[in-house]
């Protein structure tokens, strides 16, 4: 059995004021941020085809009507921990989602964007797919050292 050490979250929950646009959306329209984060995670970071009125956003709004809007972000946080091998547990997921939903929404959105970007292949980084391969130089047989 292999043990993989859990990683710290790249962004702290207290860093919820930047970017300002995400911060404002998290406070005034958290369903949009939740929907964007869900779309990003489901599509490997690609926001192509994203609409601010998607099913994740609608589900968040529906649960808000019953006063339990924290449920989806709590579950999402657990999914992110498992997917990206992050530190935390179900208790901290619940506390983050219940006690400071806007900060949690901002943190999850930034973390998903960062982690999905890290998974993309990049030229020139060792261990990544698509690394440039250099062909060995051929010796010029007409050139001799004298």
MDTraj code that builds the backbone (N, CA, C; nanometers):
import mdtraj as md
import numpy as np

residues = "UNK UNK UNK UNK UNK UNK UNK UNK UNK UNK UNK UNK UNK UNK UNK UNK UNK UNK UNK UNK UNK UNK UNK UNK UNK UNK UNK UNK UNK UNK UNK UNK UNK UNK UNK UNK UNK UNK UNK UNK UNK UNK UNK UNK UNK UNK UNK UNK UNK UNK UNK UNK UNK UNK UNK UNK UNK UNK UNK UNK UNK UNK UNK UNK UNK UNK UNK UNK UNK UNK UNK UNK UNK UNK UNK UNK UNK UNK UNK UNK UNK UNK UNK UNK UNK UNK UNK UNK UNK UNK UNK UNK UNK UNK UNK UNK UNK UNK UNK UNK UNK UNK UNK UNK UNK UNK UNK UNK UNK UNK UNK UNK UNK UNK UNK UNK UNK UNK UNK UNK UNK UNK UNK UNK UNK UNK UNK UNK UNK UNK UNK UNK UNK UNK UNK UNK UNK UNK UNK UNK UNK UNK UNK UNK UNK UNK".split()
xyz = np.array([
    [0.0842, -0.1174, 0.0000],
    [0.0000, 0.0000, 0.0000],
    [0.0894, 0.1245, 0.0000],
    [0.0615, 0.2176, -0.0883],
    [0.1403, 0.3401, -0.0949],
    [0.0694, 0.4503, -0.0170],
    [0.1471, 0.5262, 0.0536],
    [0.0951, 0.6372, 0.1310],
    [0.1379, 0.7665, 0.0642],
    [0.0426, 0.8507, 0.0319],
    [0.0719, 0.9793, -0.0290],
    [0.0464, 1.0862, 0.0755],
    [0.1468, 1.1681, 0.1007],
    [0.1346, 1.2713, 0.2020],
    [0.0381, 1.3799, 0.1553],
    [-0.0485, 1.4215, 0.2440],
    [-0.1450, 1.5269, 0.2142],
    [-0.0739, 1.6605, 0.1982],
    [-0.1239, 1.7399, 0.1058],
    [-0.0666, 1.8714, 0.0779],
    [-0.1472, 1.9797, 0.1484],
    [-0.0811, 2.0903, 0.1764],
    [-0.1523, 2.2075, 0.2266],
    [-0.2325, 2.2686, 0.1120],
    [-0.3383, 2.3383, 0.1476],
    [-0.4119, 2.4142, 0.0480],
    [-0.3187, 2.5256, -0.0018],
    [-0.3180, 2.5502, -0.1307],
    [-0.2317, 2.6538, -0.1862],
    [-0.2772, 2.7929, -0.1407],
    [-0.4088, 2.8112, -0.1308],
    [-0.4657, 2.9389, -0.0882],
    [-0.5294, 2.9230, 0.0491],
    [-0.5076, 3.0190, 0.1357],
    [-0.5678, 3.0174, 0.2690],
    [-0.7108, 3.0712, 0.2595],
    [-0.7955, 3.0255, 0.3473],
    [-0.9330, 3.0755, 0.3513],
    [-0.9394, 3.2229, 0.3866],
    [-0.8380, 3.2708, 0.4583],
    [-0.8347, 3.4119, 0.4967],
    [-0.7927, 3.5037, 0.3819],
    [-0.7520, 3.4452, 0.2691],
    [-0.7130, 3.5239, 0.1516],
    [-0.8321, 3.5446, 0.0589],
    [-0.9482, 3.5728, 0.1191],
    [-1.0703, 3.5752, 0.0392],
    [-1.1003, 3.7109, -0.0233],
    [-1.0150, 3.8097, -0.0029],
    [-1.0414, 3.9422, -0.0596],
    [-0.9816, 3.9620, -0.1983],
    [-0.9067, 3.8628, -0.2455],
    [-0.8512, 3.8772, -0.3801],
    [-0.8743, 3.7483, -0.4566],
    [-0.9061, 3.7575, -0.5816],
    [-0.9375, 3.8801, -0.6538],
    [-1.0701, 3.9396, -0.6054],
    [-1.0809, 4.0698, -0.6155],
    [-1.1981, 4.1411, -0.5653],
    [-1.3253, 4.0928, -0.6338],
    [-1.3172, 4.0627, -0.7629],
    [-1.4375, 4.0180, -0.8355],
    [-1.4922, 3.8881, -0.7776],
    [-1.4049, 3.7932, -0.7476],
    [-1.4493, 3.6665, -0.6891],
    [-1.4990, 3.6889, -0.5472],
    [-1.4320, 3.7760, -0.4724],
    [-1.4745, 3.8084, -0.3368],
    [-1.6168, 3.8650, -0.3364],
    [-1.6418, 3.9611, -0.4242],
    [-1.7757, 4.0220, -0.4313],
    [-1.8814, 3.9198, -0.4722],
    [-1.8488, 3.8384, -0.5723],
    [-1.9441, 3.7347, -0.6131],
    [-1.9703, 3.6362, -0.4997],
    [-1.8683, 3.6023, -0.4248],
    [-1.8844, 3.5069, -0.3151],
    [-1.9747, 3.5612, -0.2054],
    [-1.9723, 3.6912, -0.1843],
    [-2.0576, 3.7517, -0.0826],
    [-2.1998, 3.7745, -0.1320],
    [-2.2154, 3.8199, -0.2572],
    [-2.3469, 3.8593, -0.3038],
    [-2.4164, 3.7561, -0.3909],
    [-2.3416, 3.6721, -0.4612],
    [-2.3992, 3.5675, -0.5469],
    [-2.3164, 3.4395, -0.5354],
    [-2.3133, 3.3796, -0.4175],
    [-2.2273, 3.2619, -0.3987],
    [-2.2634, 3.1451, -0.4900],
    [-2.3877, 3.1407, -0.5359],
    [-2.4275, 3.0317, -0.6249],
    [-2.3471, 3.0344, -0.7549],
    [-2.3131, 3.1545, -0.8029],
    [-2.2363, 3.1669, -0.9267],
    [-2.0941, 3.1142, -0.9067],
    [-2.0334, 3.1486, -0.7948],
    [-1.8969, 3.1019, -0.7666],
    [-1.8975, 2.9504, -0.7487],
    [-1.9979, 2.8987, -0.6777],
    [-2.0082, 2.7536, -0.6589],
    [-2.0242, 2.6835, -0.7948],
    [-2.1095, 2.7379, -0.8814],
    [-2.1301, 2.6794, -1.0140],
    [-2.0051, 2.6836, -1.0995],
    [-1.9306, 2.7931, -1.0922],
    [-1.8065, 2.8064, -1.1690],
    [-1.7009, 2.7069, -1.1197],
    [-1.6892, 2.6937, -0.9887],
    [-1.5926, 2.6001, -0.9313],
    [-1.6284, 2.4572, -0.9704],
    [-1.7552, 2.4232, -0.9643],
    [-1.8001, 2.2888, -1.0024],
    [-1.7701, 2.2616, -1.1494],
    [-1.7993, 2.3581, -1.2349],
    [-1.7729, 2.3424, -1.3783],
    [-1.6226, 2.3241, -1.4030],
    [-1.5426, 2.4028, -1.3348],
    [-1.3971, 2.3965, -1.3508],
    [-1.3448, 2.2574, -1.3119],
    [-1.3919, 2.2036, -1.2008],
    [-1.3453, 2.0728, -1.1548],
    [-1.3921, 1.9612, -1.2471],
    [-1.5121, 1.9710, -1.2987],
    [-1.5665, 1.8666, -1.3863],
    [-1.5008, 1.8677, -1.5246],
    [-1.4453, 1.9813, -1.5638],
    [-1.3902, 1.9969, -1.6988],
    [-1.2402, 2.0242, -1.6986],
    [-1.1687, 1.9695, -1.6027],
    [-1.0231, 1.9820, -1.5934],
    [-0.9749, 2.1269, -1.6057],
    [-1.0459, 2.2175, -1.5423],
    [-1.0059, 2.3570, -1.5414],
    [-1.0555, 2.4389, -1.6583],
    [-1.1143, 2.3744, -1.7570],
    [-1.1606, 2.4430, -1.8769],
    [-1.2966, 2.5078, -1.8503],
    [-1.3056, 2.6374, -1.8700],
    [-1.4330, 2.7072, -1.8509],
    [-1.5123, 2.7213, -1.9806],
    [-1.4660, 2.6555, -2.0866],
    [-1.5395, 2.6597, -2.2125],
    [-1.6777, 2.5980, -2.1908],
    [-1.7787, 2.6644, -2.2370],
    [-1.9156, 2.6163, -2.2214],
    [-1.9764, 2.6516, -2.0866],
    [-1.9039, 2.7258, -2.0040],
    [-1.9536, 2.7641, -1.8713],
    [-2.0612, 2.8706, -1.8840],
    [-2.1655, 2.8551, -1.8073],
    [-2.2700, 2.9559, -1.7961],
    [-2.2920, 2.9812, -1.6481],
    [-2.3094, 3.1068, -1.6113],
    [-2.3274, 3.1362, -1.4690],
    [-2.4579, 3.0772, -1.4158],
    [-2.5504, 3.0460, -1.5014],
    [-2.6750, 2.9800, -1.4592],
    [-2.6696, 2.8334, -1.5024],
    [-2.5968, 2.7522, -1.4265],
    [-2.5872, 2.6093, -1.4567],
    [-2.6574, 2.5289, -1.3481],
    [-2.6567, 2.3977, -1.3617],
    [-2.7304, 2.3147, -1.2661],
    [-2.6720, 2.3222, -1.1254],
    [-2.5412, 2.3367, -1.1134],
    [-2.4807, 2.3498, -0.9803],
    [-2.5284, 2.4773, -0.9122],
    [-2.5350, 2.5856, -0.9875],
    [-2.5832, 2.7126, -0.9343],
    [-2.7304, 2.7007, -0.8934],
    [-2.8095, 2.6360, -0.9771],
    [-2.9526, 2.6188, -0.9472],
    [-2.9729, 2.5327, -0.8222],
    [-2.8930, 2.4280, -0.8078],
    [-2.9034, 2.3417, -0.6890],
    [-2.8675, 2.4207, -0.5633],
    [-2.7639, 2.5036, -0.5725],
    [-2.7240, 2.5872, -0.4595],
    [-2.8388, 2.6808, -0.4213],
    [-2.9001, 2.7437, -0.5202],
    [-3.0129, 2.8344, -0.4942],
    [-3.1303, 2.7605, -0.4312],
    [-3.1567, 2.6389, -0.4808],
    [-3.2660, 2.5592, -0.4251],
    [-3.2439, 2.5273, -0.2780],
    [-3.1220, 2.4896, -0.2427],
    [-3.0927, 2.4592, -0.1023],
    [-3.0947, 2.5847, -0.0160],
    [-3.0643, 2.6995, -0.0758],
    [-3.0690, 2.8258, -0.0021],
    [-3.2116, 2.8545, 0.0434],
    [-3.3089, 2.8183, -0.0382],
    [-3.4494, 2.8387, -0.0024],
    [-3.4873, 2.7624, 0.1246],
    [-3.4176, 2.6548, 0.1516],
    [-3.4442, 2.5735, 0.2705],
    [-3.3457, 2.6032, 0.3840],
    [-3.2567, 2.6993, 0.3632],
    [-3.1616, 2.7379, 0.4663],
    [-3.0454, 2.6420, 0.4844],
    [-3.0206, 2.5581, 0.3849],
    [-2.9107, 2.4605, 0.3964],
    [-2.8146, 2.4715, 0.2771],
    [-2.7853, 2.5940, 0.2378],
    [-2.6969, 2.6155, 0.1225],
    [-2.5542, 2.5705, 0.1490],
    [-2.5180, 2.5490, 0.2749],
    [-2.3813, 2.5067, 0.3085],
    [-2.3514, 2.3632, 0.2667],
    [-2.4544, 2.2822, 0.2401],
    [-2.4351, 2.1396, 0.2128],
    [-2.3497, 2.1154, 0.0884],
    [-2.3815, 2.1805, -0.0225],
    [-2.3062, 2.1572, -0.1458],
    [-2.1602, 2.2030, -0.1363],
    [-2.1325, 2.3227, -0.0836],
    [-1.9917, 2.3602, -0.0681],
    [-1.9160, 2.2670, 0.0274],
    [-1.9831, 2.2173, 0.1297],
    [-1.9197, 2.1236, 0.2225],
    [-1.8807, 1.9953, 0.1490],
    [-1.9721, 1.9425, 0.0698],
    [-1.9431, 1.8213, -0.0078],
    [-1.8361, 1.8482, -0.1139],
    [-1.8429, 1.9650, -0.1751],
    [-1.7445, 2.0034, -0.2763],
    [-1.6052, 2.0111, -0.2158],
    [-1.5970, 2.0656, -0.0955],
    [-1.4676, 2.0776, -0.0274],
    [-1.4082, 1.9387, -0.0009],
    [-1.4929, 1.8452, 0.0410],
    [-1.4464, 1.7079, 0.0627],
    [-1.3981, 1.6443, -0.0669],
    [-1.4704, 1.6701, -0.1743],
    [-1.4305, 1.6183, -0.3057],
    [-1.2965, 1.6772, -0.3486],
    [-1.2781, 1.8061, -0.3248],
    [-1.1512, 1.8703, -0.3604],
    [-1.0366, 1.8125, -0.2791],
    [-1.0596, 1.7890, -0.1507],
    [-0.9547, 1.7301, -0.0679],
    [-0.9116, 1.5949, -0.1222],
    [-1.0100, 1.5141, -0.1613],
    [-0.9793, 1.3813, -0.2145],
    [-0.9104, 1.3904, -0.3512],
    [-0.9606, 1.4749, -0.4375],
    [-0.9083, 1.4871, -0.5735],
    [-0.7662, 1.5412, -0.5774],
    [-0.7391, 1.6412, -0.4957],
    [-0.6089, 1.7068, -0.4994],
    [-0.5183, 1.6658, -0.3828],
    [-0.5640, 1.5693, -0.3032],
    [-0.4855, 1.5161, -0.1909],
    [-0.4477, 1.6258, -0.0909],
    [-0.5503, 1.7000, -0.0461],
    [-0.5293, 1.8130, 0.0438],
    [-0.5587, 1.7772, 0.1891],
    [-0.4981, 1.8513, 0.2786],
    [-0.5203, 1.8305, 0.4218],
    [-0.6601, 1.8754, 0.4613],
    [-0.7116, 1.8124, 0.5646],
    [-0.8419, 1.8494, 0.6179],
    [-0.9230, 1.7259, 0.6490],
    [-1.0459, 1.7481, 0.6978],
    [-1.1366, 1.6385, 0.7279],
    [-1.2802, 1.6888, 0.7158],
    [-1.3749, 1.6004, 0.7361],
    [-1.5163, 1.6352, 0.7197],
    [-1.5594, 1.7441, 0.8176],
    [-1.5010, 1.7431, 0.9367],
    [-1.5354, 1.8448, 1.0367],
    [-1.4922, 1.9838, 0.9889],
    [-1.3704, 1.9962, 0.9370],
    [-1.3247, 2.1269, 0.8877],
    [-1.4028, 2.1682, 0.7624],
    [-1.4418, 2.0701, 0.6804],
    [-1.5241, 2.1016, 0.5629],
    [-1.6544, 2.1668, 0.6073],
    [-1.7165, 2.1077, 0.7077],
    [-1.8441, 2.1582, 0.7587],
    [-1.8270, 2.2966, 0.8213],
    [-1.7243, 2.3131, 0.9033],
    [-1.7002, 2.4429, 0.9674],
    [-1.6743, 2.5528, 0.8652],
    [-1.5929, 2.5244, 0.7650],
    [-1.5636, 2.6250, 0.6617],
    [-1.6902, 2.6637, 0.5857],
    [-1.7689, 2.5653, 0.5477],
    [-1.8893, 2.5921, 0.4690],
    [-1.9968, 2.6632, 0.5510],
    [-2.0065, 2.6300, 0.6799],
    [-2.1107, 2.6890, 0.7645],
    [-2.0730, 2.8260, 0.8197],
    [-1.9493, 2.8388, 0.8641],
    [-1.9104, 2.9601, 0.9377],
    [-1.8672, 3.0757, 0.8489],
    [-1.8098, 3.0465, 0.7353],
    [-1.7699, 3.1553, 0.6452],
    [-1.7814, 3.1091, 0.5008],
    [-1.9035, 3.0963, 0.4566],
    [-1.9317, 3.0500, 0.3212],
    [-1.8636, 3.1298, 0.2120],
    [-1.8671, 3.2645, 0.2171],
    [-1.8019, 3.3415, 0.1105],
    [-1.6509, 3.3182, 0.1033],
    [-1.5853, 3.3107, 0.2190],
    [-1.4399, 3.2846, 0.2184],
    [-1.4118, 3.1442, 0.1658],
    [-1.4957, 3.0494, 0.2056],
    [-1.4798, 2.9117, 0.1590],
    [-1.5007, 2.9034, 0.0078],
    [-1.6023, 2.9736, -0.0433],
    [-1.6303, 2.9719, -0.1872],
    [-1.5128, 3.0295, -0.2659],
    [-1.4574, 3.1401, -0.2173],
    [-1.3439, 3.2022, -0.2845],
    [-1.2226, 3.1101, -0.2816],
    [-1.1963, 3.0507, -0.1654],
    [-1.0826, 2.9595, -0.1538],
    [-1.0972, 2.8409, -0.2480],
    [-1.2149, 2.7807, -0.2523],
    [-1.2359, 2.6662, -0.3403],
    [-1.2211, 2.7037, -0.4865],
    [-1.2717, 2.8195, -0.5251],
    [-1.2620, 2.8620, -0.6650],
    [-1.1167, 2.8823, -0.7054],
    [-1.0401, 2.9506, -0.6224],
    [-0.8991, 2.9751, -0.6533],
    [-0.8187, 2.8452, -0.6493],
    [-0.8490, 2.7588, -0.5535],
    [-0.7752, 2.6333, -0.5409],
    [-0.8010, 2.5426, -0.6607],
    [-0.9267, 2.5326, -0.7041],
    [-0.9592, 2.4489, -0.8202],
    [-0.8897, 2.5011, -0.9452],
    [-0.8905, 2.6327, -0.9644],
    [-0.8231, 2.6914, -1.0808],
    [-0.6735, 2.6604, -1.0759],
    [-0.6131, 2.6774, -0.9601],
    [-0.4697, 2.6525, -0.9450],
    [-0.4363, 2.5054, -0.9676],
    [-0.5084, 2.4147, -0.9018],
    [-0.4777, 2.2713, -0.9107],
    [-0.5007, 2.2166, -1.0513],
    [-0.6064, 2.2605, -1.1166],
    [-0.6335, 2.2128, -1.2525],
    [-0.5279, 2.2654, -1.3493],
    [-0.4811, 2.3864, -1.3269],
    [-0.3747, 2.4418, -1.4115],
    [-0.2454, 2.3627, -1.3929],
    [-0.2182, 2.3194, -1.2697],
    [-0.0978, 2.2417, -1.2403],
    [-0.1002, 2.1056, -1.3089],
    [-0.2188, 2.0514, -1.3317],
    [-0.2316, 1.9196, -1.3943],
    [-0.2122, 1.9237, -1.5450],
    [-0.2224, 2.0430, -1.6057],
    [-0.2105, 2.0538, -1.7506],
    [-0.0661, 2.0318, -1.7933],
    [-0.0466, 1.9654, -1.9082],
    [0.0897, 1.9478, -1.9601],
    [0.1519, 2.0824, -1.9941],
    [0.2796, 2.0923, -1.9712],
    [0.3501, 2.2163, -1.9986],
    [0.4851, 2.1836, -2.0615],
    [0.5186, 2.2540, -2.1671],
    [0.6469, 2.2316, -2.2331],
    [0.7616, 2.2722, -2.1417],
    [0.8620, 2.1884, -2.1376],
    [0.9831, 2.2223, -2.0667],
    [0.9869, 2.1862, -1.9193],
    [0.8780, 2.1363, -1.8627],
    [0.8811, 2.0972, -1.7226],
    [0.9060, 1.9485, -1.7134],
    [1.0100, 1.9073, -1.6425],
    [1.0378, 1.7642, -1.6292],
    [0.9197, 1.6906, -1.5675],
    [0.8935, 1.5738, -1.6218],
    [0.7848, 1.4922, -1.5691],
    [0.6492, 1.5237, -1.6265],
    [0.6391, 1.6245, -1.7094],
    [0.5118, 1.6605, -1.7707],
    [0.5063, 1.6036, -1.9114],
    [0.3832, 1.5743, -1.9560],
    [0.3669, 1.5260, -2.0930],
    [0.3966, 1.6388, -2.1897],
    [0.4366, 1.6041, -2.3071],
    [0.4596, 1.7033, -2.4110],
    [0.5917, 1.7765, -2.3969],
    [0.6824, 1.7239, -2.3180],
    [0.8130, 1.7869, -2.3020],
    [0.8861, 1.7811, -2.4354],
    [0.9581, 1.8863, -2.4660],
    [1.0318, 1.8906, -2.5929],
    [1.1433, 1.7870, -2.5896],
    [1.1547, 1.7119, -2.6940],
    [1.2625, 1.6143, -2.7067],
    [1.3617, 1.6671, -2.8091],
    [1.4880, 1.6648, -2.7736],
    [1.5910, 1.7130, -2.8629],
    [1.6589, 1.5945, -2.9309],
    [1.6741, 1.6044, -3.0613],
    [1.7431, 1.4996, -3.1370],
    [1.8925, 1.5190, -3.1176],
    [1.9673, 1.4099, -3.1026],
    [2.1121, 1.4232, -3.0871],
    [2.1726, 1.4843, -3.2136],
    [2.2766, 1.5623, -3.1950],
    [2.3418, 1.6255, -3.3093],
    [2.4256, 1.5221, -3.3823],
    [2.4213, 1.5304, -3.5139],
    [2.4994, 1.4370, -3.5937],
    [2.6391, 1.4937, -3.6156],
    [2.7363, 1.4068, -3.6107],
    [2.8745, 1.4474, -3.6337],
    [2.8967, 1.4686, -3.7821],
    [2.9676, 1.5697, -3.8162],
    [3.0004, 1.5986, -3.9545],
    [3.1248, 1.5172, -3.9884],
    [3.1116, 1.4123, -4.0743],
    [3.2260, 1.3260, -4.1022],
    [3.3376, 1.3981, -4.1773],
    [3.3105, 1.5104, -4.2417],
    [3.4139, 1.5808, -4.3177],
    [3.5028, 1.6635, -4.2256],
    [3.4602, 1.6849, -4.1039],
    [3.5359, 1.7672, -4.0108],
    [3.6241, 1.6769, -3.9232],
    [3.7513, 1.7009, -3.9243],
    [3.8452, 1.6214, -3.8448],
    [3.9315, 1.7139, -3.7620],
    [3.9633, 1.6662, -3.6429],
    [4.0575, 1.7419, -3.5601],
    [4.1970, 1.7092, -3.6059],
    [4.2787, 1.8017, -3.6181],
    [4.4089, 1.7768, -3.6747],
    [4.5214, 1.7913, -3.5881],
])
top = md.Topology()
chain = top.add_chain()
for i, resn in enumerate(residues, 1):
    res = top.add_residue(resn, chain, resSeq=i)
    for name in ("N", "CA", "C"):
        top.add_atom(name, md.element.get_by_symbol(name[0]), res)
traj = md.Trajectory(xyz[None], top)
